[in-house]
Amino acid sequence: MTDSQGSTRSRTAGAKRQRLMRAAAEVVHRQGAERTTIADIARVADVPVGNVYYYFKTKDELVAAALSEHARQLELLTDHLDRLPDSRERLKGLIEAWVGQRDLAARYGCPTGTLAVELDKRDEGGLDVEAGRVIRLLLTWVEHQFRELGQPEPDGLALTLVSAYQGMSLMANALRDPAVMDREGARLLAWLDSLEAA
């Protein structure tokens, strides 16, 4: 086998693994970790079930992969938002991104938040800690934005903002009402505008 063939095979394997991770994130968000089967994920990824085991030996490994995909999607979003000129605009962009997912939130809740709650009810595995790590990534990024704005207690403001998102996602889901995201998102944008620049 030539280096070129090995490189192509490696890229193909990497693409298939990434497809499985995206499918795991999507299916686990829609169905929850307990109701999701490896076959469900294979079907959405358009990969034969037997091939899934080459990449992920257990369903818990797929749930961990779903959390990794959530972290990757968060990183893509924050990298995009970091191109905005100032922290207030970045935070507003974050809120607008949340509101842009209103239909998904109304149907299934926050992808990471709902999974964190579900995984916390398990007795073993440590996946609940991993879900908390993904949420902490968001908190850290938001805290950095408030710190750049010169706000006192940026960690507390970050917790307030991320908690508001979790709350509005939960209420939109419980009420099956995407408009909750619109209304609460508008309140959060107004709150950001009300904060004095340092």
PyMOL commands that set and color helices and strands:
alter all, ss='L'
color gray80, all
select helices_A, chain A and resi 3-31+38-45+49-55+59-81+87-100+102-108+111-120+127-148+154-175+179-194
alter helices_A, ss='H'
color red, helices_A
deselect
rebuild
show_as cartoon
